[in-house]
């Protein structure tokens, strides 16, 4: 599968700068001791997914399988690393978070496919796992924050982008941003 159209390219400086910023902030959090080094792969992964998937979802209203599905083994690896250092409760909570959020999103999609796309459902498993690894209450906090950000998105997006959203507001970017924030500040102990 060709990912060239959705990855940062020469001349696409804004996404590259945004990714560099997200990774720098996460690395800085680890450098000053606000997050453990073994947790760093989680916000780095979510940061990368945030930039790559947000670009696609805002423009095309799609979250491609080429990015959402490979995120599962990458998330599992990040959670496994964290579990070896923080205990296997992290992995258990990640599995519960993925199951809870995935089930909620799948239920919404089954009831009203226009309200929640299939891509959002596929994305919810990895994001629920990251939030769950921080703590099960983080899943509720992250989901509420994602809903709030989705409501605010039309006010933040440029008019030419909003015109493309005739069938609804994309939710993926809000879920990714909320997950990134939770991964970046796990010490808040939601």
C-alpha positions in Angstrom: 0.0 0.0 0.0 1.3 3.4 -0.9 1.4 5.8 2.1 3.1 8.6 0.2 0.0 10.8 -0.1 -0.6 10.8 3.7 2.8 11.1 5.1 4.8 14.4 5.4 6.3 15.2 2.0 8.8 17.7 0.7 7.0 21.0 0.6 4.6 19.9 3.4 6.5 21.7 6.1 3.5 22.3 8.5 2.9 18.6 9.3 6.6 18.0 9.7 6.9 20.9 12.1 3.8 19.7 14.0 5.2 16.2 14.4 8.6 17.6 15.5 6.8 19.7 18.1 4.8 16.8 19.5 7.9 14.6 19.7 10.0 17.4 21.2 7.4 18.0 23.9 7.1 14.3 24.7 10.9 13.9 24.8 11.2 17.0 27.0 8.6 15.5 29.4 10.8 12.4 29.7 14.0 14.5 30.0 12.7 16.5 32.9 11.3 13.4 34.6 7.6 14.1 34.1 7.2 10.8 32.3 9.4 7.7 32.5 11.6 6.8 29.6 9.9 3.5 29.2 6.6 5.3 28.7 8.0 7.6 26.0 7.2 5.3 23.0 3.5 5.7 23.8 3.2 9.5 23.3 5.7 9.3 20.4 3.4 6.8 18.7 0.2 8.7 19.4 1.9 11.9 18.2 2.9 10.4 14.9 -0.6 8.9 14.5 -2.1 12.3 15.4 -0.3 14.1 12.6 -0.7 11.4 9.9 -4.3 10.5 10.6 -5.5 14.1 11.3 -4.3 15.2 7.9 -6.3 12.5 6.2 -9.4 12.7 8.3 -9.8 16.5 8.1 -9.4 16.4 4.3 -11.0 13.2 3.2 -13.1 12.2 6.2 -11.4 8.8 6.4 -9.0 7.0 8.7 -7.2 4.5 6.4 -6.6 0.9 7.4 -3.0 1.4 6.2 -2.4 3.4 9.4 -5.1 2.3 11.9 -4.4 -1.4 11.7 -0.6 -1.3 12.0 -1.1 0.9 15.0 -2.3 -2.2 16.9 1.0 -4.0 17.0 2.9 -0.8 17.6 0.6 0.0 20.5 1.0 -3.5 21.9 4.8 -3.1 21.8 4.6 0.3 23.6 2.3 -1.2 26.3 4.5 -4.3 26.6 7.6 -2.2 27.2 5.7 -0.1 29.8 4.4 -3.3 31.5 7.9 -4.7 31.9 8.8 -1.7 33.9 5.6 -0.7 35.7 3.9 -4.1 36.1 1.5 -6.1 34.2 -1.5 -4.2 35.6 -0.6 -1.6 32.9 -1.2 -4.3 30.2 -4.4 -5.4 31.8 -5.7 -1.8 32.1 -4.7 -1.2 28.4 -6.7 -4.3 27.3 -9.7 -3.1 29.4 -9.4 0.4 28.0 -9.3 -0.9 24.4 -12.3 -3.1 25.0 -14.4 -0.4 26.8 -13.7 2.3 24.2 -13.9 -0.1 21.2 -17.2 -1.5 22.4 -18.7 2.0 23.0 -17.6 3.2 19.6 -18.7 0.0 17.8 -22.1 0.3 19.5 -22.5 3.9 18.3 -21.5 2.9 14.8 -23.9 0.0 14.8 -26.8 2.2 15.9 -25.9 5.2 13.7 -23.1 4.7 11.1 -23.4 8.4 10.2 -22.5 9.4 13.8 -19.4 7.3 14.1 -17.4 6.0 11.2 -15.8 2.6 10.9 -12.4 4.3 10.9 -13.1 5.8 14.3 -14.1 2.4 15.6 -10.8 0.9 14.4 -8.9 3.8 15.9 -10.6 3.5 19.3 -8.9 0.2 20.2 -5.4 1.6 20.1 -6.4 4.9 21.7 -8.4 3.2 24.4 -5.4 1.0 25.1 -3.1 4.0 25.6 -5.6 5.8 27.8 -6.3 2.6 29.8 -2.6 2.0 30.4 -2.5 5.4 32.1 -5.5 4.4 34.2 -9.1 3.3 33.6 -10.6 6.7 34.6 -8.4 8.2 31.9 -10.5 6.4 29.3 -13.6 8.4 30.5 -11.7 11.6 30.7 -10.1 11.1 27.3 -13.5 10.2 25.7 -15.2 13.2 27.2 -12.3 15.5 26.0 -12.5 14.0 22.5 -16.3 14.7 22.4 -15.7 18.3 23.5 -12.9 18.8 20.9 -15.1 17.4 18.2 -17.8 19.9 19.1 -15.2 22.7 19.0 -13.6 21.6 15.7 -15.9 23.5 13.4 -15.0 26.7 15.2 -11.3 26.1 14.8 -11.2 24.8 11.2 -10.8 27.1 8.3 -14.0 27.6 6.2 -12.6 25.8 3.1 -12.0 22.7 5.3 -15.4 22.9 7.0 -17.1 22.9 3.5 -15.8 19.3 3.0 -17.7 18.1 6.0 -21.2 17.8 4.6 -21.8 14.4 6.2 -20.5 15.4 9.6 -17.5 16.5 11.7 -14.5 14.2 11.7 -13.9 12.7 15.2 -10.5 11.0 14.7 -8.4 14.1 15.3 -10.1 14.9 18.6 -9.7 11.4 19.8 -6.0 11.4 18.9 -5.3 14.8 20.5 -7.1 13.8 23.7 -5.1 10.5 23.8 -1.8 12.4 23.2 -2.5 14.7 26.1 -3.3 11.8 28.4 -0.2 9.9 27.3 1.8 13.1 27.8 0.6 13.7 31.3 0.2 10.2 32.9 1.2 11.4 36.3 -2.1 13.3 36.6 -3.6 9.9 37.6 -7.0 10.3 36.2 
